[in-house]
Amino acid sequence: MASSSSTKMNPSWMENLPPDLCCQPLKNIAIPGTHNTFTYSLKADSPVSPGTPDTIRNLVTVFGKPASKVILKWSITQSLTIKEQLEYGIRYFDLRVATCKKHPGLYFIHGLYGCSVESGLAEIAEWLDAHPKEVVFLDFNHLYDMQPQDHQKLFEILKETFGNKLCPIIDTEETALNVLWENGWNVLVFYHNSYRQREDINTLWPGSHIPAPWPNTPEPTKMVNLLEANHTRGRNVKTFHVTQGILTPSGTTILQHIARPLKAVFAVPAMKNLKFYLKDKKAGATGVNIVTADFVETDNFVECVLALNSAK
């Protein structure tokens, strides 16, 4: 498969949707997203992050910095910066956050530590200021080594960064673009932790409102079969839904391909097979909603997903 980069930008695709789609709830719209959104910011000299398999963690313990460089190659799933992702048309962001023993604050992670939560979210807010009719989904689905005060800090960062842009929890049937525009809401935050249940919080949506079945396989054919099985089984029409077009290496797999990066071994075949899966799909109440992938600049991924909104 040719893995050519897409060159088309889609900075205003939501604003430019046909009027009939602007009246549809966003759970019925095909939306492109990134898997492990902030991995382009990972640093090879950072500590190994929580959630990393012991096989990989032990490599660093034994071999030090050379092993960290291997982890970096296999932890980066996006090469576009957050603003580039937004310009390309990405509107769903898969976020993993942790505290760090060596440095105060909250950081985006995946194998290693990346940029701070404050700086990453500030870039999104700045972009949204210039694109008020584009709506983003921030899915905080992995939260590591966080005490109650850390959750409070993250919530305060969200409030300070996005303010009135934050969409309160409403019926998903009411999440049409025209409704969100009228209220000035263009940030939906999903929070997979019980902290969100506090009575004074109404802008952290429950993770149950955005299920994302994980294929959890290194095999492209099996990934497609699992995606097809989930599609045939049917999604909950009352929630958003994430289709994960990704392949997942094990620690053993990484060791088998230690000289090669994740992109070449897994991301390219995953994209090819994801597009094969999507070729007969369409958006809608029972159709495809959010689709995530690695290295989303490749193979016209964004255009492929957006085309589902006009599929008959």
Secondary structure as UniProt FT lines:
FT   TURN            11..16
FT   HELIX           19..22
FT   HELIX           26..28
FT   STRAND          31..34
FT   HELIX           37..41
FT   TURN            44..45
FT   TURN            50..51
FT   HELIX           54..63
FT   HELIX           65..75
FT   HELIX           82..88
FT   STRAND          92..99
FT   STRAND          106..109
FT   STRAND          112..116
FT   HELIX           117..130
FT   TURN            132..133
FT   STRAND          136..144
FT   HELIX           148..162
FT   HELIX           163..165
FT   HELIX           172..174
FT   HELIX           177..183
FT   STRAND          187..191
FT   HELIX           194..197
FT   TURN            199..200
FT   STRAND          204..206
FT   HELIX           207..209
FT   HELIX           220..233
FT   TURN            237..238
FT   STRAND          242..244
FT   HELIX           251..256
FT   TURN            257..259
FT   HELIX           263..267
FT   HELIX           268..278
FT   TURN            279..280
FT   TURN            285..286
FT   STRAND          290..293
FT   TURN            296..297
FT   TURN            299..300
FT   HELIX           301..306
FT   HELIX           307..310
//
